[in-house]
Amino acid sequence: MINLYPDGGETGGPKRIEILDTTLRDGAQGEGINFSPHDKIAVVYALDELGVAWIEAGSPGSNPKDADFFLAAKGLSLENSKLCAFGPTRKPDSSPEKDPQIRSLLEAGTEAVTIFGKSWNFHVREVLRVSPEENLAMIFETVAYFKSRGKSVFFDAEHFFDGWKESPDYAIAAVNAASQAGADRIVLCDTNGGSFPGDISAAVAAALAAPWNVRLGIHAHNDAGLAIANTLAAVQSGCLHVQGTVVGFGERCGNTSLASLIPSLELKLGYTCLPEGKLRRISEITRRIAETANVPIPATMPYVGSSAFSHKGGMHSDGVLKTPKSFEHVNPVSVGNDRRLLMSEVGGRSAIADRMRSIDPSITREHPAVNILAEKLKSLEAAGWAFEGAVASFDLLVRRELGRYKSLFRILAYRVMSEHPTGESIACSHAWVKVWVDGQDEIAAAEGNGPVHALDGALRRALVRFYPELEHVRLTDYKVRVIDGGAATAAKVRVLIESTDGPRVWTTVGVSEDIIDASRSALVDSIECKLIGDIERNSGPKNGRRPEASRP
């Protein structure tokens, strides 16, 4: 059996919480989640960088893709995490040696296995349809078999909390069977996700009162919106092993979000969950895993969401600049996130001055440009512009007001056409654009899946001769909102475009009655923000030429 706590944290020093991430198993059961083999490897390495103790990487007996993954995973070199495979107890009226799913768990070659078994007598009768005694035998024999093969065993007591409420003696008996067989961890599961924190605390206390000496864990689902609350209740009642998924997705309404839970455990309750220094990477790694899974992180997700430390109200912005704890419960740096003072008509002069200092450090709240920009912001927002989600466009507005801006290119003319139906198998839109850079004209055309896609392609193709770094820029999000719906199809629209060059992500905005022109405005801002940023970091484009424009 492996030593789960080689540093001795089990008996002394700070209280430790052992983290098991099940993104690749329970998380993969979430609607719309479909990991490729390459994705699964990427998630494993990301979780290892974060430093979770265990990665529950799938069920090798349930599908060929997971079986293939475990075969490939034998060659992985991990620094912080260990893999475990997930599967059921033996089949009824059989033996572990003859069960193909048990054999697949052994063939996975992981140091630990997670075995799930029924602890609710209702499930034993109506779903598994075996006698209560046979279910207990299935649990005992399966755990004992894996222990005899040198594995560490985590036993997931499925439906424990529902079972404890209906028949506490049987729920405890199921857990006792696993303990007597030598299980290393007993994980109490709120499988239906409907329990309340008080129920969790009472059931954990009952389990801890039993005579066995096994570390207890908690596995909560979010069907009542209480997964994190229930997990915290379990930990505060004595559970020292926690399961969940980093982003929170999973079966039905999802699992405990580890990205929202771990900071509370470490920063507020004084537990150690990750290796030293890793908590500061939790925002970055959560975003990486979400992108691999192709799901958005909710802006309001605690600790790691983009809005977690965003301040829009003028009094809030002023207060947080004077003393951060006035409107922030933790320092955003502690979880690798950023404070954002949103640029809006209600944001106040303090927020505007703070953002302006990123361009000119000498700016104070009393600088005349602050008042001018405040009034301009109100006027633009009344006309439909919104900069709270498009800081990159606001930065260009600041540069113009401070006289620190000169355009790096101009669009002289452009044309966009769409054909429906189209005879082509891929593109239905075509764009043509003519630009001016340093006294030279350049014309380019492109096709795309839509008019904005085509315009983006044509514009960057025209500019790439002058600015080859644009080869690395791509659009990652595109949003359109109708501002004055009463005008029907003549309504003004606001377009938000999110762009990335790999290391950086930025958002720009455009407004017009013409959706293509609004998109053009946001695209131009996006490209200029990229070029200006590179100039300021590198003192010129990568090919060594300096644009005619003065350095912003």
C-alpha positions as CSV (number, residue, x, y, z in Angstrom):
1,M,0.0,0.0,0.0
2,I,1.3,3.4,-0.9
3,N,1.9,6.2,1.6
4,L,-0.7,8.8,0.9
5,Y,0.9,11.4,3.2
6,P,4.7,10.9,2.9
7,D,5.3,14.2,4.7
8,G,3.6,13.1,7.8
9,G,0.8,15.6,7.6
10,E,-1.7,13.0,8.6
11,T,-0.8,13.3,12.3
12,G,1.0,16.6,12.8
13,G,1.4,20.1,11.4
14,P,-1.4,21.9,9.4
15,K,-4.6,20.1,8.8
16,R,-4.5,18.6,5.3
17,I,-7.3,17.9,2.9
18,E,-6.6,15.3,0.3
19,I,-8.0,16.4,-3.1
20,L,-9.3,13.9,-5.7
21,D,-10.3,15.5,-9.0
22,T,-12.8,13.5,-11.0
23,T,-13.1,15.8,-14.1
24,L,-12.1,13.0,-16.4
25,R,-14.6,10.5,-14.9
26,D,-17.6,12.2,-13.3
27,G,-17.0,15.4,-15.1
28,A,-17.0,13.6,-18.4
29,Q,-20.5,12.5,-17.7
30,G,-21.7,16.1,-17.9
31,E,-23.9,17.1,-20.8
32,G,-21.8,18.4,-23.7
33,I,-18.5,17.2,-22.3
34,N,-16.5,14.9,-24.6
35,F,-12.8,14.5,-24.0
36,S,-10.6,13.2,-26.8
37,P,-7.6,11.1,-25.8
38,H,-5.4,14.1,-26.3
39,D,-7.7,16.2,-24.2
40,K,-7.5,13.8,-21.3
41,I,-3.7,13.9,-21.3
42,A,-3.8,17.7,-21.3
43,V,-6.2,17.7,-18.4
44,V,-4.0,15.3,-16.4
45,Y,-0.9,17.5,-16.9
46,A,-2.9,20.6,-15.9
47,L,-4.2,18.9,-12.7
48,D,-0.7,17.7,-11.9
49,E,0.6,21.3,-12.3
50,L,-2.1,22.4,-9.9
51,G,-1.0,19.7,-7.4
52,V,-4.1,17.7,-6.6
53,A,-3.3,14.5,-4.9
54,W,-5.4,12.2,-7.0
55,I,-6.8,12.2,-10.5
56,E,-9.7,9.9,-11.1
57,A,-9.1,9.4,-14.8
58,G,-12.0,7.3,-16.0
59,S,-13.6,3.8,-16.0
60,P,-11.6,1.4,-18.1
61,G,-14.3,-1.2,-18.0
62,S,-17.0,1.1,-19.3
63,N,-15.7,2.1,-22.7
64,P,-12.7,1.5,-25.0
65,K,-11.6,5.1,-25.0
66,D,-10.9,5.0,-21.2
67,A,-9.2,1.7,-21.6
68,D,-6.9,3.1,-24.2
69,F,-6.2,6.2,-22.1
70,F,-5.0,4.1,-19.2
71,L,-2.8,2.2,-21.5
72,A,-1.2,5.4,-22.8
73,A,-1.1,6.9,-19.3
74,K,1.4,4.3,-18.1
75,G,4.1,6.4,-19.8
76,L,3.1,9.7,-18.1
77,S,5.6,11.3,-15.8
78,L,3.7,13.3,-13.1
79,E,5.3,15.3,-10.3
80,N,2.4,15.8,-7.8
81,S,-0.6,13.7,-8.7
82,K,-1.4,10.0,-8.9
83,L,-4.0,8.3,-11.1
84,C,-6.7,6.1,-10.0
85,A,-9.3,4.1,-12.0
86,F,-13.0,3.9,-11.2
87,G,-15.3,0.9,-11.3
88,P,-18.1,-1.1,-9.5
89,T,-18.1,-3.9,-7.1
90,R,-18.2,-7.4,-8.5
91,K,-21.3,-8.6,-10.2
92,P,-24.0,-10.4,-8.0
93,D,-23.5,-14.1,-7.4
94,S,-20.0,-14.0,-8.9
95,S,-16.5,-13.5,-7.7
96,P,-14.0,-10.7,-8.3
97,E,-11.6,-13.0,-10.1
98,K,-14.2,-13.7,-12.8
99,D,-15.5,-10.2,-13.3
100,P,-14.3,-8.5,-16.5
101,Q,-14.7,-5.0,-15.0
102,I,-12.6,-5.9,-12.0
103,R,-9.9,-7.3,-14.4
104,S,-10.0,-4.0,-16.4
105,L,-9.3,-2.0,-13.2
106,L,-6.2,-4.2,-12.5
107,E,-5.0,-3.8,-16.1
108,A,-5.3,0.0,-15.9
109,G,-2.1,-0.2,-13.8
110,T,-3.0,2.6,-11.4
111,E,-1.7,2.7,-7.8
112,A,-5.2,3.1,-6.5
113,V,-8.7,2.2,-7.5
114,T,-12.1,3.7,-6.6
115,I,-14.8,1.2,-6.1
116,F,-18.4,2.3,-5.8
117,G,-21.1,0.3,-4.0
118,K,-24.6,0.7,-2.8
119,S,-25.3,2.0,0.7
120,W,-29.0,2.8,0.3
121,N,-31.2,-0.2,0.9
122,F,-33.8,1.2,-1.6
123,H,-31.2,1.0,-4.3
124,V,-30.1,-2.5,-3.2
125,R,-33.8,-3.7,-3.6
126,E,-35.0,-1.7,-6.6
127,V,-32.0,-1.1,-8.7
128,L,-29.4,-3.7,-7.9
129,R,-32.1,-6.2,-7.0
130,V,-30.1,-8.3,-4.7
131,S,-30.4,-9.2,-1.0
132,P,-29.0,-6.8,1.5
133,E,-26.5,-9.5,2.5
134,E,-25.3,-10.1,-1.0
135,N,-24.7,-6.4,-1.5
136,L,-22.5,-6.3,1.7
137,A,-20.7,-9.4,0.4
138,M,-20.1,-7.7,-3.0
139,I,-18.5,-4.7,-1.2
140,F,-16.4,-6.7,1.1
141,E,-15.1,-9.2,-1.4
142,T,-14.3,-6.6,-4.1
143,V,-12.3,-4.3,-1.7
144,A,-10.5,-7.3,-0.1
145,Y,-9.6,-8.6,-3.6
146,F,-7.9,-5.3,-4.6
147,K,-6.1,-5.1,-1.3
148,S,-4.8,-8.6,-1.9
149,R,-3.4,-7.3,-5.2
150,G,-1.5,-4.5,-3.5
151,K,-3.9,-1.6,-4.4
152,S,-4.9,1.3,-2.3
153,V,-8.7,1.3,-2.4
154,F,-11.1,4.2,-2.1
155,F,-14.7,3.1,-1.5
156,D,-17.4,5.4,-2.7
157,A,-20.5,4.7,-0.6
158,E,-23.1,5.6,-3.3
159,H,-26.2,7.3,-2.0
160,F,-24.9,7.3,1.5
161,F,-26.8,10.3,2.8
162,D,-30.2,9.2,1.3
163,G,-29.5,5.7,2.7
164,W,-28.6,7.1,6.1
165,K,-31.9,9.0,6.3
166,E,-34.0,6.0,5.4
167,S,-32.0,3.2,7.1
168,P,-29.0,4.5,9.0
169,D,-28.0,1.0,10.3
170,Y,-27.7,-0.4,6.7
171,A,-25.8,2.6,5.4
172,I,-23.3,2.2,8.2
173,A,-23.1,-1.6,7.6
174,A,-22.2,-0.9,3.9
175,V,-19.4,1.4,5.0
176,N,-18.3,-1.1,7.6
177,A,-18.0,-3.9,5.0
178,A,-15.5,-1.8,3.1
179,S,-13.7,-0.8,6.2
180,Q,-13.4,-4.4,7.4
181,A,-12.0,-5.4,4.0
182,G,-9.2,-2.9,4.3
183,A,-10.4,0.2,2.4
184,D,-8.0,3.1,2.7
185,R,-10.6,5.8,2.2
186,I,-14.4,5.7,2.7
187,V,-16.1,8.4,0.6
188,L,-19.6,9.3,1.6
189,C,-21.5,10.3,-1.6
190,D,-24.5,12.6,-1.9
191,T,-25.2,11.0,-5.3
192,N,-28.6,12.6,-5.9
193,G,-27.3,16.0,-4.8
194,G,-30.4,16.8,-2.7
195,S,-29.0,16.8,0.8
196,F,-28.7,19.9,3.0
197,P,-25.6,20.9,5.1
198,G,-27.3,19.9,8.4
199,D,-28.0,16.4,7.0
200,I,-24.4,16.1,5.8
201,S,-23.0,17.1,9.2
202,A,-25.3,14.7,11.1
203,A,-24.5,11.7,8.8
204,V,-20.7,12.4,8.9
205,A,-20.8,12.5,12.7
206,A,-22.6,9.2,12.8
207,A,-20.0,7.7,10.4
208,L,-17.2,9.0,12.5
209,A,-18.7,7.5,15.7
210,A,-18.3,4.0,14.2
211,P,-15.4,1.9,15.5
212,W,-13.3,1.7,12.3
213,N,-10.2,3.8,11.8
214,V,-10.5,4.9,8.2
215,R,-10.2,8.4,6.8
216,L,-13.6,9.7,5.5
217,G,-14.2,11.6,2.4
218,I,-17.1,13.5,0.7
219,H,-18.4,13.4,-2.8
220,A,-21.2,15.9,-3.4
221,H,-23.4,16.8,-6.4
222,N,-25.0,20.2,-7.0
223,D,-28.6,19.3,-7.8
224,A,-29.9,21.6,-5.0
225,G,-27.1,24.2,-5.5
226,L,-25.4,23.1,-2.3
227,A,-22.4,21.0,-3.4
228,I,-19.9,23.4,-2.0
229,A,-21.9,24.1,1.2
230,N,-22.3,20.4,1.7
231,T,-18.6,19.7,1.2
232,L,-17.6,22.4,3.6
233,A,-20.1,21.0,6.2
234,A,-18.5,17.5,5.7
235,V,-15.0,18.9,6.1
236,Q,-15.9,20.9,9.2
237,S,-17.5,17.7,10.6
238,G,-14.4,15.6,10.1
239,C,-14.0,14.5,6.4
240,L,-10.4,15.0,5.3
241,H,-10.7,13.7,1.7
242,V,-12.6,15.8,-0.9
243,Q,-13.8,14.9,-4.4
244,G,-15.0,17.2,-7.1
245,T,-14.2,18.6,-10.5
246,V,-12.1,21.8,-10.9
247,V,-14.6,23.7,-13.1
248,G,-17.7,22.1,-11.4
249,F,-19.3,20.3,-14.4
250,G,-20.4,16.8,-14.1
251,E,-23.5,14.6,-14.1
252,R,-26.8,16.6,-14.2
253,C,-26.1,19.9,-12.3
254,G,-22.5,19.0,-11.8
255,N,-20.1,18.3,-8.9
256,T,-18.4,20.3,-6.2
257,S,-16.3,23.0,-8.0
258,L,-12.8,22.5,-6.6
259,A,-11.7,25.9,-8.0
260,S,-14.3,27.5,-5.8
261,L,-13.9,25.2,-2.8
262,I,-10.1,24.9,-2.4
263,P,-9.5,28.7,-1.9
264,S,-12.1,28.7,0.9
265,L,-10.5,25.7,2.6
266,E,-7.0,27.2,2.4
267,L,-7.6,30.9,2.8
268,K,-10.5,30.8,5.3
269,L,-10.3,27.6,7.2
270,G,-6.6,27.1,7.4
271,Y,-6.4,23.7,5.7
272,T,-3.6,22.7,3.3
273,C,-5.0,21.2,0.0
274,L,-2.3,21.9,-2.6
275,P,1.5,22.1,-2.6
276,E,2.9,25.5,-1.5
277,G,2.5,28.2,-4.0
278,K,0.0,26.3,-6.2
279,L,-3.1,28.1,-5.1
280,R,-1.9,31.2,-7.1
281,R,-2.2,29.1,-10.3
282,I,-5.8,28.0,-9.7
283,S,-7.4,30.6,-11.9
284,E,-5.0,30.0,-14.8
285,I,-5.4,26.2,-14.6
286,T,-9.2,26.3,-14.3
287,R,-9.4,28.4,-17.4
288,R,-7.1,26.0,-19.2
289,I,-9.2,22.9,-18.3
290,A,-12.4,24.7,-19.2
291,E,-11.0,25.6,-22.6
292,T,-9.9,22.0,-23.1
293,A,-13.5,20.9,-22.3
294,N,-14.8,23.6,-24.5
295,V,-17.1,25.1,-21.8
296,P,-17.2,28.7,-20.6
297,I,-16.2,29.6,-17.0
298,P,-19.2,31.6,-15.5
299,A,-18.0,35.1,-15.0
300,T,-19.4,35.1,-11.5
301,M,-17.7,31.8,-10.5
302,P,-16.2,32.5,-7.0
303,Y,-12.5,33.2,-6.8
304,V,-11.6,32.4,-10.5
305,G,-14.4,34.0,-12.6
306,S,-13.7,37.2,-14.5
307,S,-16.2,39.1,-12.3
308,A,-15.0,37.6,-9.0
309,F,-13.0,40.8,-8.3
310,S,-14.7,43.3,-10.6
311,H,-16.0,46.6,-9.2
312,K,-18.4,48.8,-11.1
313,G,-20.0,51.1,-8.6
314,G,-18.2,54.4,-8.0
315,M,-18.2,54.0,-4.2
316,H,-17.0,50.4,-4.5
317,S,-14.2,51.3,-6.9
318,D,-13.1,54.2,-4.7
319,G,-13.2,52.1,-1.6
320,V,-11.3,49.2,-3.0
321,L,-8.5,51.5,-4.2
322,K,-8.2,53.0,-0.8
323,T,-8.3,49.7,1.1
324,P,-8.9,46.5,-0.8
325,K,-10.6,44.6,2.0
326,S,-13.4,47.1,2.0
327,F,-15.0,45.3,-0.9
328,E,-12.8,42.2,-1.5
329,H,-13.0,39.2,0.9
330,V,-9.6,37.9,-0.2
331,N,-6.7,39.3,-2.2
332,P,-7.2,38.3,-5.9
333,V,-3.5,37.7,-6.3
334,S,-3.8,34.8,-3.8
335,V,-5.8,32.8,-6.4
336,G,-4.1,34.2,-9.5
337,N,-7.0,36.4,-10.5
338,D,-7.0,40.2,-11.2
339,R,-8.9,43.1,-9.8
340,R,-11.0,44.8,-12.5
341,L,-12.4,48.3,-12.1
342,L,-15.2,48.4,-14.8
343,M,-15.3,51.4,-17.0
344,S,-18.9,52.6,-17.0
345,E,-21.1,55.6,-16.4
346,V,-21.5,54.5,-12.7
347,G,-17.8,53.6,-12.2
348,G,-16.7,56.9,-10.9
349,R,-13.5,58.9,-11.4
350,S,-11.4,56.7,-9.2
351,A,-11.9,53.7,-11.5
352,I,-11.1,55.8,-14.6
353,A,-8.0,57.3,-13.1
354,D,-6.8,53.8,-12.0
355,R,-7.2,52.4,-15.5
356,M,-5.5,55.5,-17.0
357,R,-2.4,54.9,-14.8
358,S,-1.8,51.7,-16.6
359,I,-1.0,53.9,-19.6
360,D,0.4,57.0,-17.8
361,P,1.5,56.3,-14.2
362,S,1.5,60.0,-13.5
363,I,-2.3,60.3,-13.8
364,T,-4.1,61.3,-10.6
365,R,-7.9,61.5,-9.9
366,E,-7.6,65.3,-10.3
367,H,-6.1,65.1,-13.8
368,P,-8.3,67.1,-16.2
369,A,-8.5,64.2,-18.6
370,V,-10.2,62.1,-16.0
371,N,-13.3,64.4,-15.9
372,I,-13.3,64.7,-19.7
373,L,-13.2,60.9,-20.1
374,A,-15.9,60.5,-17.4
375,E,-18.3,62.7,-19.4
376,K,-17.3,61.1,-22.7
377,L,-18.0,57.7,-21.1
378,K,-21.5,58.7,-20.1
379,S,-22.2,60.1,-23.5
380,L,-20.9,57.0,-25.3
381,E,-22.8,54.6,-23.0
382,A,-26.0,56.6,-23.7
383,A,-25.4,55.9,-27.4
384,G,-25.1,52.2,-26.8
385,W,-21.4,51.7,-26.1
386,A,-20.3,49.6,-23.1
387,F,-16.7,49.4,-22.0
388,E,-16.9,47.3,-18.8
389,G,-16.4,44.1,-20.8
390,A,-14.2,45.8,-23.4
391,V,-11.3,47.4,-21.5
392,A,-9.0,47.2,-24.6
393,S,-11.3,49.6,-26.5
394,F,-11.4,51.9,-23.4
395,D,-7.6,52.0,-23.4
396,L,-7.6,53.3,-26.9
397,L,-10.0,55.9,-25.9
398,V,-7.6,56.9,-23.1
399,R,-4.7,57.1,-25.4
400,R,-6.6,59.4,-27.8
401,E,-7.5,61.7,-24.9
402,L,-3.9,61.8,-23.6
403,G,-2.5,62.4,-27.1
404,R,-0.6,59.1,-26.9
405,Y,-2.2,57.5,-29.9
406,K,-1.5,57.5,-33.6
407,S,-3.2,54.9,-35.9
408,L,-0.9,52.2,-37.2
409,F,-3.1,51.6,-40.2
410,R,-6.3,52.8,-41.9
411,I,-9.0,51.0,-43.8
412,L,-9.5,52.9,-47.0
413,A,-12.4,50.7,-48.3
414,Y,-13.9,47.3,-47.7
415,R,-16.7,45.2,-49.1
416,V,-18.4,42.1,-47.7
417,M,-20.7,39.7,-49.6
418,S,-22.7,36.7,-48.6
419,E,-24.3,34.1,-50.8
420,H,-27.2,31.8,-49.8
421,P,-27.5,29.1,-50.9
422,T,-23.9,28.7,-51.8
423,G,-22.4,26.1,-54.1
424,E,-19.2,26.0,-52.1
425,S,-18.8,23.4,-49.4
426,I,-17.1,25.6,-46.8
427,A,-17.4,29.4,-47.3
428,C,-20.6,31.4,-47.8
429,S,-19.1,34.9,-47.4
430,H,-16.4,36.8,-49.1
431,A,-14.6,40.1,-48.1
432,W,-12.3,42.5,-49.8
433,V,-10.4,45.2,-48.0
434,K,-7.9,48.0,-48.9
435,V,-5.6,49.3,-46.2
436,W,-3.0,52.1,-45.9
437,V,0.2,51.6,-43.8
438,D,3.1,53.9,-43.9
439,G,2.2,55.5,-47.2
440,Q,1.6,52.1,-48.9
441,D,-1.7,50.5,-50.0
442,E,-2.4,46.9,-49.7
443,I,-5.4,45.0,-51.0
444,A,-6.5,41.5,-49.8
445,A,-9.5,39.2,-50.0
446,A,-10.7,36.3,-48.0
447,E,-13.6,33.9,-47.7
448,G,-15.3,32.7,-44.5
449,N,-18.1,30.9,-42.8
450,G,-19.8,34.3,-42.3
451,P,-19.3,37.9,-43.1
452,V,-17.3,38.8,-40.0
453,H,-15.1,35.7,-40.4
454,A,-14.4,36.7,-44.0
455,L,-13.7,40.4,-43.0
456,D,-11.4,39.4,-40.2
457,G,-9.5,37.1,-42.6
458,A,-9.2,39.8,-45.3
459,L,-8.1,42.5,-42.9
460,R,-5.4,40.4,-41.3
461,R,-4.2,39.1,-44.7
462,A,-3.8,42.8,-45.8
463,L,-1.8,43.7,-42.7
464,V,0.3,40.7,-42.2
465,R,3.0,41.9,-44.6
466,F,3.5,44.9,-42.4
467,Y,2.9,43.2,-39.1
468,P,3.7,39.5,-39.3
469,E,2.8,39.0,-35.6
470,L,-0.9,39.1,-36.6
471,E,-0.4,35.6,-37.8
472,H,-0.8,34.5,-34.2
473,V,-4.0,36.4,-33.5
474,R,-7.4,34.6,-33.6
475,L,-10.9,35.5,-32.5
476,T,-12.2,33.4,-29.5
477,D,-15.6,34.9,-28.9
478,Y,-18.1,37.1,-30.8
479,K,-21.2,38.6,-29.2
480,V,-24.0,40.8,-30.6
481,R,-26.6,42.6,-28.6
482,V,-29.5,44.7,-30.0
483,I,-29.5,48.0,-28.1
484,D,-32.8,49.5,-29.1
485,G,-35.2,46.6,-29.9
486,G,-38.0,49.0,-30.7
487,A,-36.3,49.9,-34.0
488,A,-36.7,46.2,-35.2
489,T,-34.3,45.4,-38.0
490,A,-33.0,49.0,-38.1
491,A,-31.9,48.7,-34.5
492,K,-28.4,49.7,-33.3
493,V,-26.3,46.8,-32.3
494,R,-23.3,46.4,-30.0
495,V,-20.6,43.9,-31.0
496,L,-18.0,42.5,-28.5
497,I,-15.0,40.6,-29.9
498,E,-12.6,38.6,-27.8
499,S,-9.2,38.0,-29.3
500,T,-6.1,36.1,-28.2
501,D,-2.5,35.7,-29.4
502,G,-1.9,32.8,-27.0
503,P,-0.5,34.5,-23.8
504,R,-2.9,37.4,-23.8
505,V,-6.7,37.7,-24.2
506,W,-8.4,41.1,-24.8
507,T,-11.9,42.3,-25.7
508,T,-13.0,45.2,-27.9
509,V,-16.4,46.8,-28.8
510,G,-18.1,48.4,-31.8
511,V,-21.5,50.0,-32.1
512,S,-23.5,50.8,-35.3
513,E,-26.9,50.3,-37.0
514,D,-24.9,48.1,-39.4
515,I,-23.7,44.8,-37.8
516,I,-20.9,44.5,-40.2
517,D,-19.7,48.1,-39.5
518,A,-19.9,47.5,-35.8
519,S,-17.8,44.3,-36.2
520,R,-15.3,46.3,-38.3
521,S,-14.9,48.8,-35.5
522,A,-14.3,46.1,-32.9
523,L,-11.9,44.2,-35.3
524,V,-9.8,47.4,-35.9
525,D,-9.6,48.0,-32.1
526,S,-8.6,44.4,-31.6
527,I,-5.7,44.6,-34.1
528,E,-4.5,48.0,-32.8
529,C,-4.5,46.8,-29.2
530,K,-2.4,43.8,-30.2
531,L,0.1,46.0,-32.2
532,I,0.4,48.7,-29.6
533,G,0.9,46.1,-26.9
534,D,3.7,44.4,-28.8
535,I,5.4,47.8,-29.5
536,E,5.4,48.7,-25.8
537,R,6.8,45.3,-24.8
538,N,9.3,44.8,-27.6
539,S,10.1,48.3,-28.8
540,G,8.9,47.4,-32.3
541,P,7.5,44.6,-34.4
542,K,9.2,41.3,-34.6
543,N,10.7,41.9,-38.0
544,G,12.6,45.0,-36.6
545,R,10.8,47.7,-38.6
546,R,9.3,50.6,-36.7
547,P,5.9,52.0,-37.9
548,E,5.8,55.6,-38.8
549,A,3.4,56.2,-35.9
550,S,5.0,57.5,-32.8
551,R,5.2,55.0,-29.9
552,P,1.9,55.1,-28.0
